Amino acid sequence: SRVFVSQATPKSGAADPEVTEVGNFVESLVRADVEAGKYGARVRTRFPPEPNGYLHIGHAKSICLNFGIARKFGGSCNLRFDDTNPASEKQEYIDSIQEDVRWLGFEWDGEARYASDYFDKLYSWAKVFIERDWAYVDELSAEELSQYRGTLTSPGKDSPFRNRPVAESLLIFEQMRAGEVKQGAAILRAKIGMDNRNVIMRDPVMYRVIEHPPHPRTKSEWPVYPSYDWAHGLSDAIEEVTHSVCTLEFNAHNELYDWFNERVLSIGGLTCAALPRQHEFARLEMTYIVVSKRKLRRLVEGGFVDAWDDPRLPTLSGMRRRGYPPSALRRLCELIGVTKVPSAFIQFELLEACVRDSCKEETQAKLLCVLRPLRVVITNYDAADQVLEVAQEGEGLPARRLPFGREIVIDREDFMEVPEQGFKRLAPGMTAKLRFAYTITCDEVIHDDHGEVIELRCSYDLASLGQRPPKQVAVIHWVHATSSVPVRVRLYERLFTTPRPEEEDDFLTVVNPESVEVIEDAR
């Protein structure tokens, strides 16, 4: 058996972080649209991950927002994979993403959708753009493209290929589609303006050649692939999404999103009654984690963690494996709210508080566990083993049944042969309360040949069962020595030693070398 335990819990008596729920501006915006009859009072959202990695806690905020908005307003939410870059996409990621969305408690409308479902349409529209001189094939190198783009404070300059004949661009683009052009030799760019104040609008890429590896779905059918910007907004429009919600880093892409959609609408390529609009919100940022897929991949591939579902990672599969209830993540997303302004980092303790609350509300099977067993013989217990029945909180729950007998085990940390000042658990001559059972007093300590404590001999108080112990008597965990089940326990600390690992020059230098401890002989 395996048990995952988080050590990062408040000390006894410590209060959980105080949090006031924050508003949700997206919900207010959607409500205003519905009341105004925009989109025919219809609401359709979408969750559009790129299948190039596992989802993390930041995605949970987007999932809860998109699916939650649709649910609240009686609408629908699509799951669409923006699968436009086969170089980094895998079926493994597609499968894991679907599992994570369902685990969080949501179901998308109809079948899962893919940008690759629309490759034929996107390609045909791109050809129309060329014919109308809205796009051209460029043959600048990647380095030259960067040089020509300009900066935030200075305009770019036109490519020497910008004014090539339409027929020539069309021919080369068709050759790209036929697999006759090498990767990096040519790209298709929109013809907008290299002096645009928005760098994203300076003749952005629409298509590029990607020779390997094969696409997870279309295999080797397409040697050219649409850029994210070309495919994303048009996929929203094809699916008649009403509210396209994404994080703030896409704010600069908003203008291009509209530019592409409006032009395709003008050529009669779209059937939606009204174009979707993109709305950006501040992403979730939290202490003691990283959420960059690139950095998560370095942790996995560098062997700092075991896999994408390692319980130390902030991936949803890792949190699921760690035992986090999905309701805890949904509650966290409710508490932090949705705003347009980047706020302070969310404290990791808030997530832990949500997890504890959910576990308290939802967990019915509660077990006692001893991490580092120390044998205890109760010398004045001569009866046969008995079963102690303990009533559980909650209506209709059966009583817990705890085997008790002459030999039990307690945790070594609950015993000190020479107790420190203030130590209140078990020590020679001291008394402790066995949780849900009796009080015991340590009468004798047995050592092995090396002086290590291997056994305690204690006496128990028969009348103490069901009684509250005196104030100075601590309560300790225990299990029956032979009826208990051996388990392997993993104790997890935070993966990083500093609260803001992404601010380090190299975040790998602050990986906690003691983030996991494996105990093989717990019971």
N, C-alpha and C positions, 0 to 999 in steps of 0.2 A: 504494500500500500504506500501511497505517497501523500504527504500533507504539506501544504504550502502555508507558511506563517509569515506575516509581516511584523518585524520587530519595531518598526517606526510608529509606535503608538504612544499617546500621551501618558505621562506618569499618572499614577492613581490620584484621582481628584482633579486632574487638569481639565479645564473646560475646552470644549470644541471651539473653533474660531467662530466669532460672531459675524454673520453675513446678512445683509439686507438684499432682497431680490432686486435686480436691476431691470429696467424696462426693455422692451423689444421693439425697436423702431420699425423693423421689417413688418411685424404684425400690424402695427399702426398704419403703415403704408398700404398693405394689402386690404385692410379693413376699409380704408378710404376709397380704394379702387372699386371694391365690391359695392359699397354704398352708392358710388357714382355710376354704377353700371358699366364700368370699363371692362372690356373683354366679355361683354354680356354677363357680367357678374360671375364669370367663371374663373376658377383658380387652378392652375396647373404649374407645379414646380418640378425640379429635377435635381438629382444628386449625380454629378458627372465626373467620377474619379478617372484618372489615368491609371490603367492597370500596370504600373511600373514599380509596385511595392505593396507592402501591407498597410492597411489603414491604422492610424494612430488616434490618440485622444483628441487632437485638433479636428480630425474628420468627424468625430462624434458630435461636435458642436454643429457642424454643417448638416449632418444627417438628421439630428434632432430638429434643427431649424426648418429644413426643407420638407421633411415628412410631417413635422408637427404643424406647420402652416397649412399644408394641404388637408390634414386631418381636421384642424380647427374650423376651416371654412368649407368643409364638405367637398373638397376638390380631390385631385389626384397628384401623385408624385411618380415620376419616371426614374428608373435607374438606368443611366446611360454611360457606357464606357467610352471615353474619348481616346480610342485606340489608334492614334495617328503616328506612332513611332515604334515600329516593331523591334528596333534595336534594344529597347529596354522593357518590353512587355512580355508577359508570360501567362499561360493559362492558369498556372498556380496562383497568380495574383488575382485573376478574375474570380476564381473559385473562392478564395479567401475573403474577398470583398463582399460577395453575396452572402457568405456565412456570417460575416460581421454585422451586416445590415439587419439580417433576420435576428441575430442574437440580441441586438439592441431593441428589438421589439417592433420592427417596421416591415412592411411588405409593399413592394412597388406595384405600380399599375401595369397589368399585363406581363408580357415577357420582358426580360432585360433587353435593353436597346444598346446599339453600338454605333459610333460614328462611321464605322466601316459599312454599315447598312446603307449609307448614303454616298459611298465613293463614286458611283456612276453619276449621280446628280451633280455632285461637287465638281467632278471633272468636266462635265458638259457645260456647267456654268462658267468654269474657268476659261474654257475656249471662247465663250461669248464675250467674256471680259477682254480677251486678246483681240477679238474681232472689232470691239468697240473702242479699242486703244485705251482700255482701262488697266491693262496688264501687259507685261513684256518679259521675254526670256533674257536673263542676265548671265554673263559668263565671267564675272569678277570672281577672284578667289576669296576664301573666307577672310583672309587678312586684308585684302583690298576693300571688301564690304565694310569691315570695321572702320577702316580709314576714311571711306567716303561718307559714313553715316553722320559724322559730326558729333557734337557734344550737347549737353543740356544748355550751354550758353552760346554755342556757335552752330550755324546751319550746316547741313551736309551738302554734298555736291553730286551732280547728276552722274550716273554711270555712263561710260561711252556707248553702252548698248541700249540706253534708255529710249532712243528714237529710231531703233532699227525698224525696218518695214514690218507691218502687221503680219504679212504672209510668211516672213522669215521666222518670226516668233512662233507663229502657229505651227509651222513645219517642225521646228526644233522641239516644241512641246509635245507634239505627236510622236517624235522620235524618243523623247523621254518616256512616254507612256509605253512605247514598244520595247523598252529595255535596250535601246541603242546608244544611250548616253551614260557615261560613267558617273558614279557618285562623286559629287563635288564639282563636276564640270559645268553644270548649268542649273539655274533655279528659275522659277516663275515669280515675278514680283508685281504687286499692285502699283499702278502709276498714280500716285497721290501728290507728292511734292517733297523734295528733299529739304526745303526751307521751312517745313511745318514746325511749329513750336513744340509739338509733341513728337518726341523721337520715335515713338512706336508707329507714327503715321508716315514716316519717311520711307516710302516705297517698301512696305513690309513684304516678307516672303509669303507666298501662297502655296507653292509646291517645291519639293526637293526630291532627289533620287536617293533611295536607301536600298542598297543591293542585298544586304544580309543583316540579320537572319530572316527567315520566312515569318510572315505575319501570323499570329496565333489563330486567326480565323480565315483570312483570305489566302494564306500560304504564299505562293510565289506569283499570284495573279497580278499583283500591282507592284511595279518597280518604282513608281512615284507615289508620294504620300502628301496629303494636304497638311499645311501647318495647323497648329492648334487654333490660331486666331481665325483662319479661314473656315475650319470645320466646326468650331465650337458654337458660334452664334447662329450659323445656318442650321445646325442640328437642332438648336432650341426652336428656331422658327418652323422647321419642318414638323416638329413634334407639337407645335402650337403651345409651347410653354408661355405662360403669362408673366411670371416673375422669375427672372434669372438671378439667383443670389450667389455671390462668391465673396472671397476675402479681399481685403483692401489692396493687396499687391497687384490685383487685376484692375485697379481704378484707372490706370493710364491706358488700358486696353479698351475702355468703355467706348471711346470715340470710334475706334476701329470696328468694334462690334456692331455699332449702328451703321457705319459706312458700308460695310459689306452687305448687311441685311437690306438696307434701303436700295442698294443698286440691284441686288438679285430680285427684290420685289418689283423694281421698275421694269425688269425684262420679262415679267410674268412667270418667274420661276417658283414663287411661293403662293400658297393658297390661304394662308392665315389671314383672318379679318384685320388683325392689328399685330404689329411686330412686338416681340417681347422687349422688355427693358431690363438692363442689368443693374443690380443694386449691390453695393459692397458693404461688408461688415468687418469689424476688427476680429482678427483670428484669436484663438485661444493660446495664451502663452502662460507657462507654469514653471515654477522653480524646480530644480533638481532633475529636469528631463531635457532631451532634445527631440524635436519633431521633424527636423529636416530629413527627407528620405535618403539623401546622400550620406548624411551622418549616421543614420540608422544602419544603412548598408555597410558603412565602414566598421561599425560595431559588430555586425554579424559576420562579415567576411574576414575581419581581423581577429576573430576568435575571442573578443572581449565578452561576448554572450554566446549562448549555445545555438540559438536560431531566432527567426523572426517572432516566434511565440514564446521567447524566454520571458518568464514572469517579471524580470527586472525592467523590461522595455515598456514604453508607453504605447505599444501597439495594442489594438483591441484584442487580438488573439492572445497576446501576452497577459493582458489584464483578465481575460476570460480564464486562462490557465491558472492564474494566481488565485482565482476564486472570487473576483469582484463581481457582484450582481450587476446586471445591466441597468437596473433601476437606479443604482448609485451614480452612474454616468449621466443618466437622464436628469436626475435631480441636480447634479453639478451644473449642467447646462442651463437649467432653469434659474439657478441661483446667480450665475455670473451674467446672465442677460445677453442682449445683442445690441451693440452700439456701433457707431461709425468711427468713434475715437479710440485709438489704441490705449488701453488702460494699463495699470500696473500689473505685473506678473501675478497670476493667481498662486496663492500659497499651496504647496503640495498637501499641507495639513487639511485643507478644505476638502480635497478629494478623499483623504482618509476618513474624515468625519462623515462624509456621505456614505462611504463604504460601511462604516460601523453602524450607521443608522439603518441602512438597508439590511444588513446581516441580522441586526436585532429584530427587525420586523418580519423577515422572511424565513430565517433559519429555524427549522423545527428539530432536527436531529443535532443535539449538542453533546459533545464528548469531552471527557477528561483525557488529557495527554501529559505524560511525563517525558520530558526531553532527555534527561540524563539520569537514568534510573539508579537509585540506591536502595538496596534490599532492607526491609524492615520486618522483624519478627515480633509479633505481639505476644509476649510471653504468658500473659494471663488470659488469653483467648483459647479455650479448649473445645469450643463447640464446632460443629460442622460449618462449612461455608454457608453464608446466607446471602440473600439478595435484598438490597435496600431499594425501596421504591420512593422516588422523588417526584413530587408533583411539578408539572411544567406550567409556565405562564402561557396563557392563551386558551381560549375555549375549545374543548373537544380534543385536546392533545393528550396522548397516553402518558402515563407516568414513566419516568426514566428508571431503568433497572440497573443497579450497580452491584456487581458481585463483591462480597467482602469476606475476608477470612484471616487466618493466622498470619499469612505472609502477603505483604503488599510491597509496592515500591513507591518512593517519593522522589522528587527531583533533588539532585545533589546541591543545587543552589539554595535549597530550602533548609540546609543543615550546615552549621559551623561548629567544629569541635571546640574552638576558642572564639566565642562570639565577640564581634566588635560592639562598641557602645551603640545602643539603639537597635541592635538586631533583635527581632521579635519572633523569629520562627524557631525551628527545632535546634536544640543544643543540649549537651548533657545537663540533666536536671530541669530542663525547660519543657513547657507544654505547648502543643500546637493543635489546631482543629483541622481534622481531615474534612475537606469540603463535602457537605451533605452526609457526613458520617459522625464518628466519635472524636473526642479529644484523646490525644496520646501524649505520654511523657517519656522522654528518652532516659533510660536507666543505665545502659551500657553501650560502649562503642567497640566494635570488633575491627581489628586491623589485619592486613596480610603481612607477609614477611618483610615487605618493603615499607611498612608503616602507613600504607594507604587505607583509608576507611572503606571497608567492604560491606559492613552490615551494622544496623542499629537494632538494639533490643529494647523494646518499649512496652509499657503497660497502657491499657486503655480504660476509659471510664464508661461503663455500661450505661450510666444514667445520662450521659451527655448527648445521646442521639436525639436529634430534633431540637436541641436547645441552642440558644444563641451563646457563643463563647464570651468569656469576660473580655473587657476592652483591651487588655494587654496581651491577649492570645491571638496570634495570627492564624489565618486560614490558608492551608496549602493543598495543592493538587496531589492526587494519589491514584493508583489503579491496582487491581488485584495482580499478584505476581505471576500467576500462571493463566488466569482466564483472560487477561488483556492480550491484545494483538500487537506483535512487533511491527513497527512502521519506520520508513525512511522519511525524515523530516528535513525540509529545506527552509532555513531561516534567511529572510531577505532584508537587507538594508537598502538604502538608496544607491542607485548606480553611480552617482557622482558625489564628490566630496564638497563641492561648492554649489550654491543655489543657482548660479547663472553660468553653466558650463559653456554655453554658446558664445560667451564674451571672452573666453580664453583664446590665446593665440592658437593653441592646439587643444581642442576639447578632450582629446584622448589622454592628456596628461593628468586630468582630474577624475579619471575613472576610479571608482572605489575598489581597491584590490580585495576588500573584505565584504563585498556586496552580497555574497551568498555563503552560507555555512551548511554543509550537509551532515546530518546526524543519522547514522546508520542503525543505531540500536535503541531508538526511542520506543515507548510503549503507550 
